[in-house]
Amino acid sequence: MPAGTIIILGHVELRSGDKPASLRRQLRKALALMVAARGRRVRRQEISAAVWENEDSDVRTLMWSLRRALRDCNSGFDVPPDKGKEGNYRLVAAEPGSLDDAVDAFRFLALTRQAEASLDDGQETDAVGLLTTAAVLWGGEPFSGLWPDGPPQACRRLRAELEQAGDQVVRTLAEAALRQGAPYRAARAYHGQPIGERAADGDIGWLADFLIALHDRPGGEEAGRLLAARRGPGSDNRLGERVVARADDLLMLAEAGIDVHRPLAEERRPPVAGSPRVMVGRDAEMTAFRQALAGMLAGRPATVLARGASGRGKSRLAGEFAVAAGTAGVPVVLVDADQPGDLRPWQEIARRLWPAACRDLGQGRDLAAPWLTLAQRRALLDFVAPRAGGSAPPEPDQAQQARFADIAGALSLLARNVAGRRGLVVAVDNADRLSERSRDLMGLFLASLRDAPVCVVLLGRGEGGDAAPWAEVAADAGAGLVRLFLGALPEEAIGGWLRQVREQEPTAEEIALVARATGGEPVRIGDQMAGAAVLAPWSRDPADPRTAAEDAGVPSAWLAAAAITATGLAIETALVASMLDLTDEQADREELRARRMAWIDTSAGVRFSHGSHREDVIARLDADPALRRALHARAFAALIERVPAAGDPDPSLPVRIAEHALRADRDLSPEEAARAFLAAAQAERASGEAAETWARAGIMRRPRDMAMRASLHLALGDALDQRGAVTAADREYQLAFDIAADRPLVRAEALIRLARRWTDPGKIDWYLLRGLQDGIAALEGHDEELAVALRLQLTAHLARKSTLAVPVLGTEADEIRQGGVALARTALGQAAGLPPAAACEVLNECRWALYDYDPPAETVKLSQRLDRVSLLARSPYFQRQALMTLAVDQLRLGQVTEAQGTLLAHERSMPDSHASRWLQLTMESALDLWFGRFAAAEDRLFGVAAPLVAQAHAEQARVADTLQQTWQGQVLWLRRERGEILSGTDPEVYRQIEGHAYFPIWRVALALLSSDDGDLTAAAAHVRALDEEYHRFAAFPPHGWTVSVAAMLAETCWAMSPQGRRRSREDPLGEMLPDILARLRAIIDRHPGEVVLAGWPSVPLGPAERFAGLLALAGGDFGEALRLFDAVSGKVAAAPPHAARLQVDRARALIGRLGAGRAGGGRGSSDRDAAVRLLDQAAATAGRLGMRGLAEEAGQLLARC
């Protein structure tokens, strides 16, 4: 290798060893050009242009000086002129290939090419080493500072090649670092180096820098600043949407207490003592797995089920499967199902997959997999890191309530993202320990991956002929099934085992002896090889669990304490020592003794050698109930000290504590146990069944503390509510309210839950109203943050319940209504300072309180604000509330397409609860009516909704009347759209409407039904009553249900007007009609562009302008009517029933203008032709949809043309 080197990356220079040659600028330009030419001849004109920016200068002196500099540093290079006439120059080397070694740019390019070849061979570690070396070579941008206006062409080509390679170096190192996780060594290879500046220009390099900042400064402030600086519209280099979504998720997960830096695969544990370094006797199983792996790499999914009796080596096989996948470059996540918590294995998988998926932005085999929706992110976040239970229990749906299908869908999306490059292996050891709910989730997860390059491996106990529920669920749901049955090891394998452990060749007799003694069971062979013997009975003092005893049925206290507190097989020695009050010396002696007896292994942390060892200790501990209770009580006390003051995002700790409290039984006081069960119920809210079990366990202890007892009933109510048992949940909330008579904070929590229930529209729940007022008064003088938040939440609920009153001026109900509006505005003004969950409660209730008093353009802002705050609160409940209220507001604003999208998002995120199902069902029925899907609406209303209404009535549920009114409104409109008389087709529904006529919406519905039936006298009587009782409509609120009442009154008044009566000679409203028309027009004109929505929601009646047009028709102003109808024809073009009605309305106006003689000559003929065309179209649509009444009306109008 020559002594001289040439630097191109950064400041161009020539070096002799470490000493730079002092070349002036012109010489450096000439040297750079000759290097970039890569051995070709360079013309004198090209050199002149590169150095002096002209082609006419004499370069001979310059090149002579360069030759001398090259000789002086003993570089082994020269730039002699050729002997031709042109006198071109060329860079030549004394030795072949030395130029590539001497020029940093060429060495850099060679390293990147070698690294690319290593990556193609799946050798990422080798590639990272080569690229780390290359990163150090990059001293700066190529030809830095030589040509401010741009280098010559040869140098431009080399610079472009180097820049592309530099980007590849940074990208590859960043990708490797992100996949490997903390401490991101590969990315740190360029971090702080000149080449690292290129990282900021690419999404992947930036993400690596972001995670390094988050890792080194865990608070998240620096990472948050980095993200904010690059995502804003004013940023010069904005990030792509994919990396923004990933960075957002990583920051959110870190704030939730999830380790976002953790490598996907755990480090391999060394074999336990007495086990061989290389696994023996499982060649067939490994071959089958490698075949499944090869299929997965080709894009085919696989499900591997490995079953065998206890002690057959399933956990060792799981580890070997993981190693084989890792060797093939396939990401692996391996979890143990033997963990506390109902859904803990899947939570652990999600905690590992989510950060890994966020960190892997590299290109996969095809297009990038879709990312999580906003609803999925919220649901999954609460699943992996439920909000910690604080001093007050959380609201029921703040916890994870998404259906398992939603969780499984989110998990499969994460798996697909991780699998995009080289596939993915998800392995679950001890799968036989999966709970029923975990198995349900497993089935959904497997079914969602049937077309994904993912291999799911499940290992669990079970003999070949025995039914194993976990295996059957996997077999039914998974794709590419491979079944493995683990038997005892044959003598050949036992010989291999002995050979490795003893490091000598065993005799046939030795092999046979071990085979007979162990039955070929791997765990027993390992025990024997480790020098294990049957555990000698250790004595104990019955009064002191630390002391050994002579009772042969009881193991040592240290082993027993280790067994009941172990996580899987891992032993927490510090916890055991704390439980037994052992000194370090005593703890070490106990551990050494257990190790010597082969109960435990210490080669990779302190662990039970096998699951059967731990189970044996626990089984023998059952022989001494007093010792068992005492140890669990001590474990309870030791773990209680670990509970942080601010709560723990990991639900496993409170569940572990509660499990010890349960087994400690009477050794713990009822208060201690109940407190633990309450915390477990709150932590297990991802599983309503588990939460219910813990809450009931706490109630059974009957703690003397009434606040504790009330909180347990609240927790039970939350669990029941989550599972859809609404009536039973209400009973628990009421019981909690009654128990907490002298505890205003707990009673406020119960009131909030009770107030969330729907109450009868148009009526005041005086009991609840008084309870809310008393609850607010009880919190006066309490200035702590929790009390302030509760007081505002109660105020918001009081505002909503108050505005339910029917506005009869001068009555107490009217005063309450007006006070409710003021309360809502006051509460909204103070919501900004509340914790996110409390702010959500206030926003949601106040929005509903103002539904009838603010226009939808304003309430939609509250819905959008609720959506944003619910993310901060990590509350699926309020996210669903926001989605539903947003869909309602979008419908009112005429944004039907947007409302459909919002409704779809609600469907994906809703739990299997009564309220959510009903709201979804109601909105789908409303859209069916809007689009004319009448058969689907009838099936939904009578096949699905009607039984729910009947069930609510049978249970005497508080929501029954709300359900009844919503349902009967949709049935009414369905019958009317089909031209059927409700009193004839559904007399019971008609009777219910009559019974609800205290509410104006039903009174006007009776008027409309009477006019449809031709009974104009009855219709007029209802209209007169409304006019009188509500002070000429002045008592109506400005928005909300008033608009639907005015719209139906408009249709009724049209039917009773001279233009609408057609065959009738009676004039039921007489001189009142013009005045009513004017007042109704004033109401409807306040809502331009809106769709009239009856109910909350029930039926979209149509655009407001259509009903204003009907009023104009009724008054004989046909030109105004046409203007209004034409203005909204485009809005209903995609809604066939409304488009057909509008066509008939327009035809009426045209015919009316003809009849009034206002269109003469050609215009009259044109109006007639247009009316005929409109009526033909309307009749065709009505006939197709089954709208008999509208079809008849169109036919009658055609006859008049």
Sequence and secondary structure as in RCSB ss.txt:
>XXXX:A:sequence
MPAGTIIILGHVELRSGDKPASLRRQLRKALALMVAARGRRVRRQEISAAVWENEDSDVRTLMWSLRRALRDCNS
GFDVPPDKGKEGNYRLVAAEPGSLDDAVDAFRFLALTRQAEASLDDGQETDAVGLLTTAAVLWGGEPFSGLWPDG
PPQACRRLRAELEQAGDQVVRTLAEAALRQGAPYRAARAYHGQPIGERAADGDIGWLADFLIALHDRPGGEEAGR
LLAARRGPGSDNRLGERVVARADDLLMLAEAGIDVHRPLAEERRPPVAGSPRVMVGRDAEMTAFRQALAGMLAGR
PATVLARGASGRGKSRLAGEFAVAAGTAGVPVVLVDADQPGDLRPWQEIARRLWPAACRDLGQGRDLAAPWLTLA
QRRALLDFVAPRAGGSAPPEPDQAQQARFADIAGALSLLARNVAGRRGLVVAVDNADRLSERSRDLMGLFLASLR
DAPVCVVLLGRGEGGDAAPWAEVAADAGAGLVRLFLGALPEEAIGGWLRQVREQEPTAEEIALVARATGGEPVRI
GDQMAGAAVLAPWSRDPADPRTAAEDAGVPSAWLAAAAITATGLAIETALVASMLDLTDEQADREELRARRMAWI
DTSAGVRFSHGSHREDVIARLDADPALRRALHARAFAALIERVPAAGDPDPSLPVRIAEHALRADRDLSPEEAAR
AFLAAAQAERASGEAAETWARAGIMRRPRDMAMRASLHLALGDALDQRGAVTAADREYQLAFDIAADRPLVRAEA
LIRLARRWTDPGKIDWYLLRGLQDGIAALEGHDEELAVALRLQLTAHLARKSTLAVPVLGTEADEIRQGGVALAR
TALGQAAGLPPAAACEVLNECRWALYDYDPPAETVKLSQRLDRVSLLARSPYFQRQALMTLAVDQLRLGQVTEAQ
GTLLAHERSMPDSHASRWLQLTMESALDLWFGRFAAAEDRLFGVAAPLVAQAHAEQARVADTLQQTWQGQVLWLR
RERGEILSGTDPEVYRQIEGHAYFPIWRVALALLSSDDGDLTAAAAHVRALDEEYHRFAAFPPHGWTVSVAAMLA
ETCWAMSPQGRRRSREDPLGEMLPDILARLRAIIDRHPGEVVLAGWPSVPLGPAERFAGLLALAGGDFGEALRLF
DAVSGKVAAAPPHAARLQVDRARALIGRLGAGRAGGGRGSSDRDAAVRLLDQAAATAGRLGMRGLAEEAGQLLAR
C
>XXXX:A:secstr
  SEEEE BSS EEEETTEEE   HHHHHHHHHHHHHTTS B HHHHHHHHHSSS S  HHHHHHHHHHHHHTT 
SEE  B SSSS  B  EESSTTHHHHHBHHHHHHHHHHHHHHHHHTT HHHHHHHHHHHHHH  SSBTTTT TT 
  HHHHHHHHHHHHHHHHHHHHHHHHHHHH TT HHHHTTTTSGGGGGGGGSHHHHHHHHHHHHHHSTTSHHHHH
HHHHHHSTT SS   HHHHHHHHHHHHHHHTT  TT  SS       TTS SS  S HHHHHHHHHHHHHHHTT 
 EEEEEEE TTS HHHHHHHHHHHHHHTT  EEEEES SSSTTHHHHHHHHHHHHHHHH  S  SSS      HH
HHHHHHHHHS     SS   GGGS    HHHHHHHHHHHHHHHTTTT EEEEEETGGG  HHHHHHHHHHHHTTT
TSSEEEEEEEE  TTS  HHHHHHHHH SSEEEEEE    HHHHHHHHHHHHSS   HHHHHHHHHHHTT HHHH
HHHHTT         BTTBTTS  S TTS  HHHHHHHHH BTTB  HHHHHHHHT  HHHHHHHHHHHHHTTSE
E TTSSEESSHHHHHHHHHHHTT HHHHHHHHHHHHHHHHTT  TT  S THHHHHHHHHHHHHGGGS HHHHHH
HHHHHHHHTTTSHHHHHHHHHHHHHT  S HHHHHHHHHHHHHHHHHTT HHHHHHHHHHHHHHTTT HHHHHHH
HHHHHTS   TT   HHHHHHHHHHHHHTTT  SHHHHHHHHHHHHHHHHHHTTS   TTSHHHHHHHHHHHHHH
HHHHHGGGS HHHHHHHHHHHHHHTTTTS HHHHHHHHHHHHHHHHHHT HHHHHHHHHHHHHHHHHTT HHHHH
HHHHHHHHH  S HHHHHHHHHHHHHHHHHHT HHHHHHIIIIIIHHHHHHHHHTT TTHHHHHHHHHHHHHHHH
HHTT  HHHH HHHHHHHHHTTTSHHHHHHHHHHHHHTT HHHHHHHHHHHHHHTTTTTTS SSTHHHHHHHHHH
HHHHHHSHHHHTT    SSTTHHHHHHHHHHHHHTT TT EEEEETTEEEEEEHHHHHHHHHHHTT HHHHHHHH
HHTTTTTTT HHHHHHHHHHHHHHHHHHHHTT S HHHHHHHHHHHHHHHHHHHHHHHHHT HHHHHHHHHHHHH
 
